[in-house]
Amino acid sequence: MKTTVIIPTYNERENLTDLVGEILALDMGAYIIVVDDNSPDGTGQLADDLAVQNERLRVIHRPGKLGLGTAYIAGFKMALTDNADRVVTMDADFSHNPRYVPAVAALTAQCHVGIGSRYVPGGGVTEDWGPRRRFLSRSANTFARIMLGLDAHDCTAGFRCYRREVLQSIELDRIFSNGYSFLIEMMYRCQRLGYTFGETPILFENRHQGRSKISQWEIYKAMFTVLRLAMSRLLFWRPAERYGTRAANLQTKQHLKAPTSAVPQKPDL
């Protein structure tokens, strides 16, 4: 199975070389798509230089900082064009350690979307997270889960693996959210289409180099996204077909059911 890892970047020059090297060294033959938003620090040029050295790395250059959501969509489209069977999304700052990529990808042997989760047994965050940050993270995750009825334990996680058919069925260009709120809307749409989730524990770390891109405004946007989707869910309930073109067929294809939000046994790939 061809696995492609999408890495959005903005001023990640200090991390990119090591991150790309560790992913390419994994015993799974993974491909990488770097989506760079015209980083002032030269991350895009560095990505081009690395791509010359390895044919499994491709680079998408965008004219400016256009947001995490549209970066992932650009990466999804290229991965699908390149015939990827499963697509992993992760951060560029080592908060998602590359050593977890095989486990997150392996979940899709039993479910449709795999999640590297902080909030299942064995998962967590590093000790350098302060109490306020832990509280905000837990609260945001719980708020989204309750308001949207999401099944996954870590519904704000960006460390995910999607099967090809999941990305093909979702109308990506109709996703309204951008930034980190895109992650919440993407999970909501997947669940509305009847897709199943599996979670494997990870330790979420502080970035190795550089500065965090999450602002207070991103937190407000995420809260607005949850409220917008919750209002739509409660007041304007729409059939699953609205969220993707293959929803009707999915209702009759339940042979791939997996325990929702479970940690599946290690599959044979």
Backbone as CSV, one residue per row, in Angstrom:
resi,resn,N_x,N_y,N_z,CA_x,CA_y,CA_z,C_x,C_y,C_z
1,MET,0.840,-1.190,0.000,0.000,0.000,0.000,0.880,1.247,0.000
2,LYS,0.533,2.195,-0.854,1.303,3.429,-0.938,0.810,4.405,0.116
3,THR,1.723,4.813,0.997,1.409,5.755,2.064,2.086,7.083,1.780
4,THR,1.310,8.158,1.813,1.844,9.500,1.597,1.611,10.343,2.840
5,VAL,2.654,11.028,3.284,2.585,11.887,4.467,2.557,13.340,4.009
6,ILE,1.556,14.081,4.457,1.436,15.501,4.104,1.925,16.352,5.272
7,ILE,2.832,17.269,4.960,3.411,18.134,5.989,3.251,19.591,5.568
8,PRO,2.296,20.324,6.132,2.208,21.765,5.865,3.345,22.488,6.593
9,THR,3.943,23.474,5.947,5.054,24.187,6.573,4.912,25.702,6.425
10,TYR,5.346,26.378,7.464,5.527,27.827,7.436,6.628,28.137,8.452
11,ASN,7.774,28.534,7.959,8.942,28.794,8.804,9.317,27.574,9.654
12,GLU,9.573,26.475,8.971,9.970,25.238,9.655,11.331,24.745,9.164
13,ARG,12.163,25.656,8.719,13.474,25.285,8.186,14.302,24.502,9.207
14,GLU,14.197,24.879,10.476,15.011,24.240,11.511,14.633,22.783,11.744
15,ASN,13.385,22.421,11.409,12.913,21.071,11.685,12.865,20.167,10.450
16,LEU,12.754,20.763,9.262,12.357,19.998,8.087,13.347,18.899,7.690
17,THR,14.620,19.194,7.685,15.599,18.196,7.240,15.537,16.934,8.093
18,ASP,15.540,17.105,9.402,15.492,15.943,10.301,14.166,15.203,10.169
19,LEU,13.067,15.953,10.066,11.752,15.321,9.977,11.631,14.488,8.708
20,VAL,11.999,15.068,7.574,11.936,14.339,6.307,12.828,13.098,6.358
21,GLY,14.019,13.262,6.911,14.940,12.138,6.995,14.386,10.990,7.814
22,GLU,13.756,11.301,8.952,13.216,10.249,9.809,12.024,9.542,9.167
23,ILE,11.184,10.284,8.461,10.026,9.659,7.799,10.489,8.754,6.658
24,LEU,11.417,9.239,5.847,11.898,8.441,4.724,12.655,7.199,5.192
25,ALA,13.207,7.246,6.403,13.953,6.104,6.936,13.050,5.023,7.520
26,LEU,11.763,5.319,7.684,10.842,4.323,8.222,10.740,3.131,7.275
27,ASP,10.541,1.970,7.840,10.487,0.742,7.035,9.089,0.551,6.453
28,MET,8.632,1.546,5.672,7.320,1.455,5.049,7.284,2.140,3.686
29,GLY,8.426,2.665,3.261,8.501,3.272,1.942,7.578,4.451,1.743
30,ALA,7.391,5.250,2.795,6.447,6.364,2.727,6.925,7.454,1.770
31,TYR,5.948,8.101,1.131,6.189,9.281,0.312,5.809,10.514,1.125
32,ILE,6.326,11.666,0.741,6.080,12.903,1.487,5.670,14.003,0.519
33,ILE,4.664,14.779,0.930,4.306,16.011,0.225,4.442,17.163,1.218
34,VAL,5.353,18.073,0.953,5.504,19.290,1.759,4.698,20.394,1.089
35,VAL,3.815,21.026,1.861,3.014,22.143,1.351,3.498,23.405,2.050
36,ASP,4.273,24.210,1.341,4.892,25.385,1.964,4.183,26.664,1.545
37,ASP,3.891,27.499,2.537,3.177,28.757,2.308,4.134,29.942,2.185
38,ASN,5.107,29.813,1.277,6.052,30.899,1.003,6.757,31.359,2.286
39,SER,7.327,30.408,2.997,7.982,30.697,4.276,9.119,31.707,4.110
40,PRO,9.119,32.786,4.893,10.197,33.775,4.790,11.569,33.216,5.152
41,ASP,11.615,32.143,5.940,12.909,31.608,6.381,13.539,30.648,5.368
42,GLY,12.887,30.462,4.202,13.479,29.613,3.173,13.126,28.145,3.280
43,THR,12.073,27.807,4.025,11.669,26.408,4.144,11.344,25.803,2.781
44,GLY,10.677,26.575,1.928,10.298,26.067,0.609,11.505,25.702,-0.242
45,GLN,12.531,26.540,-0.223,13.742,26.243,-0.992,14.444,25.013,-0.440
46,LEU,14.484,24.909,0.892,15.080,23.726,1.511,14.324,22.473,1.093
47,ALA,12.997,22.549,1.070,12.197,21.398,0.644,12.525,21.013,-0.791
48,ASP,12.705,22.004,-1.670,13.086,21.719,-3.054,14.437,21.014,-3.115
49,ASP,15.376,21.476,-2.296,16.709,20.860,-2.281,16.626,19.412,-1.814
50,LEU,15.795,19.156,-0.813,15.631,17.790,-0.320,14.944,16.914,-1.367
51,ALA,14.003,17.502,-2.115,13.283,16.744,-3.147,14.215,16.306,-4.272
52,VAL,15.224,17.124,-4.563,16.209,16.750,-5.585,16.968,15.499,-5.156
53,GLN,17.160,15.349,-3.846,17.927,14.227,-3.314,17.104,12.956,-3.158
54,ASN,15.776,13.079,-3.144,14.943,11.891,-2.938,13.649,12.013,-3.736
55,GLU,13.392,11.053,-4.603,12.224,11.099,-5.477,10.916,10.840,-4.732
56,ARG,10.989,10.417,-3.480,9.768,10.184,-2.706,9.259,11.459,-2.025
57,LEU,9.905,12.567,-2.263,9.488,13.854,-1.696,9.043,14.788,-2.812
58,ARG,7.857,15.364,-2.648,7.354,16.363,-3.578,6.986,17.620,-2.796
59,VAL,6.982,18.754,-3.480,6.757,20.041,-2.813,5.677,20.820,-3.545
60,ILE,4.755,21.379,-2.768,3.761,22.313,-3.288,4.096,23.701,-2.737
61,HIS,4.263,24.672,-3.617,4.542,26.042,-3.198,3.274,26.876,-3.344
62,ARG,2.931,27.592,-2.286,1.764,28.479,-2.335,2.226,29.916,-2.115
63,PRO,1.460,30.907,-2.583,1.953,32.285,-2.604,2.038,32.961,-1.244
64,GLY,1.382,32.424,-0.230,1.407,33.056,1.079,0.790,32.146,2.113
65,LYS,0.631,32.669,3.328,0.088,31.898,4.441,-1.429,31.809,4.281
66,LEU,-1.894,30.712,3.682,-3.298,30.558,3.320,-4.082,29.671,4.288
67,GLY,-3.423,29.134,5.293,-4.151,28.373,6.308,-3.910,26.876,6.229
68,LEU,-4.013,26.241,7.390,-3.753,24.808,7.497,-4.735,23.986,6.680
69,GLY,-6.009,24.369,6.713,-7.022,23.584,6.024,-6.795,23.503,4.531
70,THR,-6.552,24.647,3.890,-6.338,24.637,2.450,-5.016,23.959,2.096
71,ALA,-4.036,24.000,3.013,-2.770,23.293,2.779,-3.017,21.796,2.733
72,TYR,-3.827,21.291,3.665,-4.132,19.868,3.655,-4.914,19.481,2.402
73,ILE,-5.856,20.309,2.003,-6.645,19.997,0.813,-5.744,19.924,-0.427
74,ALA,-4.807,20.859,-0.540,-3.860,20.818,-1.663,-3.042,19.532,-1.624
75,GLY,-2.623,19.148,-0.432,-1.866,17.914,-0.291,-2.695,16.685,-0.596
76,PHE,-3.961,16.681,-0.125,-4.858,15.551,-0.420,-4.996,15.344,-1.923
77,LYS,-5.226,16.431,-2.638,-5.458,16.325,-4.082,-4.225,15.778,-4.800
78,MET,-3.044,16.229,-4.398,-1.840,15.708,-5.031,-1.636,14.234,-4.675
79,ALA,-1.890,13.870,-3.413,-1.719,12.479,-2.996,-2.660,11.558,-3.765
80,LEU,-3.904,11.986,-3.959,-4.858,11.175,-4.709,-4.431,11.049,-6.169
81,THR,-3.945,12.139,-6.736,-3.450,12.091,-8.119,-2.268,11.133,-8.245
82,ASP,-1.457,11.058,-7.179,-0.293,10.174,-7.173,-0.638,8.746,-6.741
83,ASN,-1.950,8.446,-6.660,-2.422,7.088,-6.352,-2.037,6.587,-4.962
84,ALA,-2.059,7.489,-3.985,-1.823,7.068,-2.608,-3.007,6.230,-2.118
85,ASP,-2.729,5.155,-1.389,-3.769,4.317,-0.805,-4.212,4.843,0.552
86,ARG,-3.291,5.469,1.260,-3.614,6.060,2.555,-2.771,7.305,2.731
87,VAL,-3.344,8.304,3.396,-2.721,9.622,3.496,-2.632,10.020,4.963
88,VAL,-1.406,10.294,5.413,-1.148,10.691,6.799,-0.978,12.205,6.854
89,THR,-1.555,12.831,7.870,-1.336,14.259,8.115,-0.616,14.415,9.451
90,MET,0.341,15.318,9.492,1.081,15.534,10.733,1.724,16.917,10.724
91,ASP,2.114,17.380,11.912,2.761,18.679,12.037,4.229,18.578,11.647
92,ALA,4.814,19.740,11.349,6.203,19.783,10.894,7.193,20.032,12.018
93,ASP,6.702,20.165,13.244,7.559,20.644,14.332,7.981,19.557,15.324
94,PHE,7.748,18.275,14.977,8.074,17.132,15.823,7.145,16.985,17.031
95,SER,6.061,17.768,17.093,5.073,17.496,18.135,4.412,16.150,17.868
96,HIS,4.333,15.761,16.595,3.946,14.414,16.186,5.228,13.678,15.807
97,ASN,5.673,12.791,16.659,6.942,12.121,16.409,6.809,11.132,15.255
98,PRO,7.736,11.148,14.300,7.650,10.237,13.154,7.599,8.755,13.534
99,ARG,8.082,8.393,14.694,8.079,6.975,15.065,6.664,6.403,15.165
100,TYR,5.662,7.294,15.295,4.277,6.833,15.403,3.598,6.655,14.045
101,VAL,4.224,7.113,12.974,3.570,7.070,11.659,3.126,5.657,11.281
102,PRO,3.972,4.627,11.429,3.521,3.277,11.046,2.291,2.812,11.834
103,ALA,2.235,3.118,13.123,1.099,2.678,13.937,-0.181,3.401,13.545
104,VAL,-0.082,4.705,13.283,-1.263,5.466,12.872,-1.758,4.969,11.519
105,ALA,-0.842,4.735,10.583,-1.221,4.249,9.256,-1.811,2.844,9.329
106,ALA,-1.272,1.995,10.197,-1.729,0.607,10.287,-3.177,0.498,10.751
107,LEU,-3.681,1.514,11.450,-5.066,1.483,11.918,-6.056,1.364,10.768
108,THR,-5.689,1.892,9.600,-6.628,1.905,8.481,-6.812,0.529,7.853
109,ALA,-6.135,-0.488,8.378,-6.436,-1.853,7.947,-7.758,-2.327,8.539
110,GLN,-8.199,-1.684,9.638,-9.416,-2.108,10.319,-10.469,-1.010,10.413
111,CYS,-10.104,0.209,10.115,-11.071,1.308,10.169,-10.760,2.273,9.034
112,HIS,-11.576,3.287,8.884,-11.408,4.217,7.765,-10.440,5.352,8.065
113,VAL,-10.401,5.799,9.319,-9.537,6.911,9.706,-8.770,6.514,10.966
114,GLY,-7.450,6.591,10.912,-6.624,6.322,12.078,-6.203,7.627,12.731
115,ILE,-6.116,7.629,14.055,-5.796,8.851,14.809,-4.683,8.564,15.796
116,GLY,-3.656,9.408,15.802,-2.655,9.395,16.863,-3.204,10.200,18.020
117,SER,-3.595,9.510,19.087,-4.438,10.115,20.119,-3.714,10.369,21.434
118,ARG,-3.974,11.555,21.990,-3.474,11.892,23.324,-4.389,11.370,24.425
119,TYR,-5.628,11.049,24.056,-6.652,10.829,25.076,-7.212,9.409,25.103
120,VAL,-6.377,8.435,24.748,-6.696,7.033,24.992,-5.625,6.502,25.934
121,PRO,-5.881,5.378,26.619,-4.883,4.836,27.540,-3.514,4.666,26.886
122,GLY,-2.495,5.211,27.548,-1.143,5.161,27.013,-0.733,6.429,26.306
123,GLY,-1.707,7.282,25.951,-1.410,8.542,25.289,-1.261,9.672,26.292
124,GLY,-0.798,10.820,25.822,-0.652,11.965,26.719,0.173,13.066,26.089
125,VAL,0.609,13.991,26.930,1.445,15.107,26.505,2.672,15.141,27.397
126,THR,3.708,15.812,26.930,4.940,15.872,27.704,4.780,16.761,28.928
127,GLU,5.675,16.592,29.882,5.561,17.294,31.158,5.739,18.797,31.036
128,ASP,6.336,19.269,29.929,6.552,20.709,29.789,5.284,21.460,29.382
129,TRP,4.183,20.736,29.190,2.889,21.405,29.027,2.451,21.923,30.395
130,GLY,2.129,23.211,30.476,1.663,23.757,31.733,0.206,23.409,32.004
131,PRO,-0.260,23.629,33.255,-1.647,23.316,33.614,-2.667,24.044,32.749
132,ARG,-2.397,25.311,32.400,-3.348,26.076,31.594,-3.487,25.466,30.211
133,ARG,-2.370,25.081,29.613,-2.412,24.501,28.274,-3.121,23.148,28.288
134,ARG,-2.870,22.354,29.312,-3.553,21.066,29.430,-5.063,21.258,29.566
135,PHE,-5.438,22.244,30.394,-6.859,22.508,30.609,-7.538,22.963,29.320
136,LEU,-6.889,23.876,28.583,-7.477,24.376,27.340,-7.626,23.255,26.314
137,SER,-6.626,22.410,26.224,-6.672,21.316,25.251,-7.787,20.337,25.575
138,ARG,-7.855,19.931,26.836,-8.901,18.997,27.253,-10.283,19.607,27.080
139,SER,-10.414,20.876,27.455,-11.719,21.535,27.385,-12.185,21.671,25.943
140,ALA,-11.277,22.077,25.052,-11.644,22.229,23.643,-12.064,20.894,23.050
141,ASN,-11.348,19.853,23.392,-11.656,18.534,22.863,-13.002,18.033,23.382
142,THR,-13.235,18.202,24.671,-14.501,17.775,25.266,-15.675,18.570,24.708
143,PHE,-15.480,19.867,24.542,-16.519,20.737,23.989,-16.918,20.279,22.590
144,ALA,-15.930,19.995,21.755,-16.215,19.548,20.386,-16.912,18.195,20.390
145,ARG,-16.456,17.284,21.222,-17.051,15.939,21.273,-18.527,15.996,21.667
146,ILE,-18.832,16.773,22.699,-20.202,16.830,23.200,-21.116,17.564,22.223
147,MET,-20.665,18.713,21.736,-21.513,19.536,20.878,-21.804,18.863,19.542
148,LEU,-20.850,18.101,19.030,-21.007,17.499,17.703,-21.265,16.001,17.763
149,GLY,-21.281,15.434,18.956,-21.540,14.004,19.082,-20.458,13.153,18.456
150,LEU,-19.212,13.617,18.510,-18.111,12.892,17.882,-17.713,11.683,18.719
151,ASP,-17.351,10.610,18.045,-17.030,9.366,18.724,-15.571,9.263,19.153
152,ALA,-14.671,9.858,18.396,-13.244,9.740,18.708,-12.928,10.455,20.018
153,HIS,-11.961,9.924,20.743,-11.559,10.553,22.004,-10.757,11.831,21.766
154,ASP,-9.909,11.829,20.730,-9.090,13.005,20.427,-9.551,13.574,19.093
155,CYS,-10.598,14.381,19.145,-11.196,14.869,17.892,-10.537,16.145,17.384
156,THR,-9.588,16.715,18.132,-8.855,17.877,17.638,-7.453,17.486,17.180
157,ALA,-7.156,16.194,17.149,-5.826,15.728,16.747,-5.589,15.978,15.262
158,GLY,-4.377,16.391,14.931,-4.008,16.565,13.526,-3.197,15.414,12.984
159,PHE,-2.835,14.472,13.853,-2.043,13.309,13.452,-3.025,12.202,13.059
160,ARG,-3.300,12.087,11.762,-4.331,11.167,11.277,-3.857,10.445,10.024
161,CYS,-4.564,9.363,9.721,-4.364,8.667,8.451,-5.732,8.364,7.859
162,TYR,-5.942,8.781,6.618,-7.206,8.576,5.923,-7.031,7.540,4.815
163,ARG,-7.992,6.642,4.705,-8.007,5.791,3.520,-8.305,6.635,2.284
164,ARG,-7.869,6.147,1.155,-8.086,6.840,-0.103,-9.559,7.128,-0.347
165,GLU,-10.430,6.125,-0.110,-11.834,6.311,-0.427,-12.506,7.360,0.443
166,VAL,-11.959,7.599,1.643,-12.507,8.646,2.504,-12.307,10.011,1.852
167,LEU,-11.088,10.285,1.419,-10.791,11.578,0.805,-11.489,11.740,-0.533
168,GLN,-11.666,10.641,-1.257,-12.368,10.716,-2.541,-13.844,11.046,-2.355
169,SER,-14.432,10.591,-1.273,-15.878,10.746,-1.094,-16.275,12.097,-0.506
170,ILE,-15.360,12.740,0.200,-15.668,14.029,0.819,-15.457,15.156,-0.187
171,GLU,-16.407,16.067,-0.248,-16.287,17.218,-1.146,-15.379,18.257,-0.483
172,LEU,-14.097,18.101,-0.706,-13.092,18.879,0.011,-13.237,20.384,-0.212
173,ASP,-13.590,20.783,-1.410,-13.679,22.211,-1.708,-14.872,22.888,-1.033
174,ARG,-15.779,22.082,-0.471,-16.940,22.658,0.214,-16.721,22.785,1.716
175,ILE,-15.545,22.392,2.194,-15.263,22.553,3.622,-15.027,24.033,3.907
176,PHE,-15.811,24.565,4.823,-15.782,26.002,5.092,-14.604,26.394,5.969
177,SER,-14.269,25.568,6.931,-13.270,25.922,7.933,-11.871,25.985,7.348
178,ASN,-11.073,26.846,7.958,-9.659,26.918,7.626,-8.901,26.868,8.950
179,GLY,-7.594,26.949,8.899,-6.833,26.896,10.145,-7.038,25.571,10.851
180,TYR,-6.829,25.576,12.157,-6.918,24.338,12.928,-8.356,23.859,13.088
181,SER,-9.330,24.743,12.885,-10.725,24.332,12.955,-11.086,23.373,11.821
182,PHE,-10.262,23.351,10.766,-10.455,22.405,9.668,-10.445,20.964,10.186
183,LEU,-9.607,20.695,11.181,-9.492,19.337,11.719,-10.806,18.873,12.324
184,ILE,-11.504,19.773,12.998,-12.782,19.433,13.618,-13.837,19.174,12.550
185,GLU,-13.912,20.069,11.568,-14.925,19.891,10.518,-14.657,18.637,9.697
186,MET,-13.412,18.330,9.446,-13.074,17.127,8.684,-13.540,15.879,9.435
187,MET,-13.314,15.836,10.726,-13.759,14.675,11.507,-15.282,14.597,11.538
188,TYR,-15.944,15.727,11.665,-17.405,15.739,11.685,-17.964,15.192,10.374
189,ARG,-17.390,15.617,9.262,-17.864,15.133,7.964,-17.607,13.638,7.812
190,CYS,-16.465,13.176,8.259,-16.178,11.738,8.180,-17.206,10.938,8.964
191,GLN,-17.546,11.410,10.167,-18.517,10.680,10.976,-19.906,10.739,10.365
192,ARG,-20.286,11.874,9.792,-21.605,11.990,9.172,-21.754,11.039,7.986
193,LEU,-20.624,10.719,7.351,-20.651,9.787,6.226,-20.594,8.331,6.681
194,GLY,-20.499,8.115,7.973,-20.520,6.760,8.486,-19.172,6.089,8.576
195,TYR,-18.084,6.841,8.428,-16.766,6.237,8.499,-16.389,5.909,9.944
196,THR,-15.572,4.889,10.106,-15.164,4.432,11.435,-13.768,4.951,11.770
197,PHE,-13.517,5.091,13.080,-12.257,5.629,13.574,-11.546,4.605,14.459
198,GLY,-10.242,4.639,14.427,-9.419,3.885,15.359,-8.369,4.822,15.939
199,GLU,-7.989,4.624,17.187,-7.020,5.499,17.835,-5.878,4.686,18.431
200,THR,-4.685,5.185,18.283,-3.512,4.581,18.894,-2.840,5.640,19.755
201,PRO,-2.340,5.286,20.929,-1.775,6.296,21.836,-0.468,6.887,21.325
202,ILE,-0.331,8.196,21.494,0.930,8.884,21.204,1.239,9.832,22.352
203,LEU,2.495,10.192,22.465,2.910,11.238,23.388,3.125,12.499,22.561
204,PHE,2.270,13.497,22.803,2.357,14.759,22.075,3.432,15.618,22.732
205,GLU,4.394,16.054,21.932,5.548,16.777,22.454,5.501,18.253,22.082
206,ASN,6.237,19.082,22.833,6.425,20.465,22.427,7.315,20.516,21.198
207,ARG,7.115,21.524,20.364,7.927,21.647,19.148,9.412,21.650,19.514
208,HIS,10.240,21.082,18.604,11.679,21.027,18.839,12.356,22.365,18.586
209,GLN,11.981,23.035,17.485,12.594,24.304,17.119,11.500,25.259,16.646
210,GLY,11.782,26.571,16.710,10.842,27.549,16.184,9.748,27.916,17.166
211,ARG,8.742,28.650,16.651,7.666,29.164,17.483,6.336,28.575,17.074
212,SER,5.430,28.437,18.034,4.108,27.882,17.771,3.316,28.797,16.850
213,LYS,2.494,28.175,15.963,1.670,28.946,15.025,0.238,29.135,15.538
214,ILE,-0.110,28.517,16.672,-1.476,28.600,17.173,-1.663,29.904,17.941
215,SER,-2.562,30.743,17.470,-2.839,32.020,18.117,-4.165,31.941,18.871
216,GLN,-4.437,32.987,19.664,-5.708,33.071,20.362,-6.862,33.106,19.359
217,TRP,-6.628,33.745,18.217,-7.652,33.843,17.190,-8.014,32.466,16.656
218,GLU,-7.036,31.559,16.528,-7.308,30.205,16.061,-8.211,29.464,17.044
219,ILE,-8.038,29.715,18.317,-8.895,29.077,19.321,-10.333,29.566,19.164
220,TYR,-10.505,30.877,18.952,-11.849,31.418,18.763,-12.492,30.858,17.491
221,LYS,-11.702,30.742,16.432,-12.233,30.189,15.185,-12.674,28.745,15.365
222,ALA,-11.919,27.987,16.146,-12.292,26.593,16.387,-13.607,26.516,17.157
223,MET,-13.785,27.387,18.151,-15.031,27.412,18.913,-16.205,27.794,18.010
224,PHE,-15.986,28.765,17.127,-17.035,29.163,16.190,-17.405,28.005,15.268
225,THR,-16.404,27.270,14.811,-16.664,26.122,13.938,-17.529,25.091,14.638
226,VAL,-17.211,24.797,15.886,-18.006,23.822,16.640,-19.442,24.302,16.773
227,LEU,-19.624,25.568,17.127,-20.975,26.107,17.293,-21.733,26.124,15.966
228,ARG,-21.042,26.482,14.886,-21.684,26.499,13.565,-22.155,25.111,13.161
229,LEU,-21.303,24.118,13.325,-21.663,22.760,12.951,-22.743,22.200,13.882
230,ALA,-22.673,22.574,15.161,-23.676,22.098,16.110,-25.052,22.669,15.783
231,MET,-25.119,23.956,15.423,-26.392,24.562,15.055,-26.958,23.908,13.802
232,SER,-26.086,23.657,12.837,-26.525,22.986,11.615,-27.052,21.588,11.930
233,ARG,-26.382,20.917,12.833,-26.772,19.549,13.211,-28.126,19.520,13.913
234,LEU,-28.381,20.509,14.762,-29.604,20.511,15.562,-30.799,21.127,14.835
235,LEU,-30.548,22.211,14.087,-31.665,22.957,13.499,-31.901,22.659,12.029
236,PHE,-30.842,22.282,11.337,-30.968,22.058,9.898,-30.378,20.699,9.550
237,TRP,-30.885,19.656,10.202,-30.353,18.320,9.988,-30.435,17.941,8.512
238,ARG,-29.306,17.614,7.945,-29.245,17.300,6.524,-28.811,15.870,6.328
239,PRO,-29.245,15.253,5.247,-28.836,13.870,4.996,-27.340,13.781,4.771
240,ALA,-26.800,12.592,4.995,-25.360,12.398,4.854,-24.881,12.715,3.446
241,GLU,-25.763,12.588,2.451,-25.365,12.841,1.073,-24.808,14.249,0.877
242,ARG,-25.195,15.175,1.754,-24.699,16.537,1.623,-23.183,16.595,1.820
243,TYR,-22.639,15.657,2.586,-21.237,15.737,2.966,-20.314,14.939,2.056
244,GLY,-20.890,14.179,1.127,-20.050,13.419,0.212,-20.881,12.698,-0.824
245,THR,-20.239,12.322,-1.912,-20.961,11.753,-3.042,-21.213,10.260,-2.928
246,ARG,-20.576,9.580,-1.970,-20.734,8.136,-1.873,-21.463,7.723,-0.601
247,ALA,-22.124,8.678,0.047,-22.766,8.387,1.320,-23.832,7.316,1.204
248,ALA,-24.624,7.350,0.136,-25.705,6.386,-0.018,-25.168,4.966,-0.097
249,ASN,-24.066,4.785,-0.843,-23.488,3.456,-0.952,-22.909,2.977,0.369
250,LEU,-22.420,3.933,1.167,-21.771,3.571,2.418,-22.744,2.910,3.384
251,GLN,-24.025,3.276,3.305,-24.995,2.715,4.219,-25.131,1.202,4.050
252,THR,-24.828,0.700,2.869,-24.961,-0.729,2.610,-23.634,-1.458,2.675
253,LYS,-22.564,-0.738,3.038,-21.245,-1.359,3.093,-20.693,-1.245,4.511
254,GLN,-21.195,-2.039,5.394,-20.785,-1.977,6.786,-19.897,-3.160,7.174
255,HIS,-19.332,-3.846,6.184,-18.502,-5.000,6.488,-17.143,-4.608,7.029
256,LEU,-16.798,-3.295,6.993,-15.503,-2.845,7.479,-15.612,-2.201,8.856
257,LYS,-16.665,-2.544,9.591,-16.862,-1.927,10.892,-15.695,-2.254,11.822
258,ALA,-15.295,-1.264,12.604,-14.286,-1.475,13.639,-14.821,-0.880,14.914
259,PRO,-14.363,-1.316,16.092,-14.831,-0.712,17.331,-14.499,0.771,17.344
260,THR,-15.501,1.624,17.425,-15.294,3.060,17.343,-14.395,3.529,18.465
261,SER,-13.400,4.354,18.093,-12.459,4.928,19.036,-11.715,3.869,19.816
262,ALA,-11.537,2.713,19.231,-10.801,1.660,19.897,-9.368,1.655,19.400
263,VAL,-8.526,0.915,20.087,-7.159,0.726,19.664,-7.074,-0.672,19.090
264,PRO,-7.163,-0.822,17.746,-7.201,-2.154,17.162,-5.909,-2.912,17.415
265,GLN,-6.006,-4.243,17.339,-4.811,-5.056,17.408,-3.964,-4.775,16.174
266,LYS,-2.667,-5.026,16.294,-1.769,-4.760,15.177,-2.148,-5.621,13.998
267,PRO,-2.519,-5.006,12.850,-2.972,-5.782,11.710,-1.825,-6.286,10.858
268,ASP,-2.112,-7.278,10.045,-1.155,-7.749,9.041,-1.398,-6.982,7.762
269,LEU,-0.415,-6.230,7.305,-0.563,-5.421,6.097,0.114,-6.124,4.916
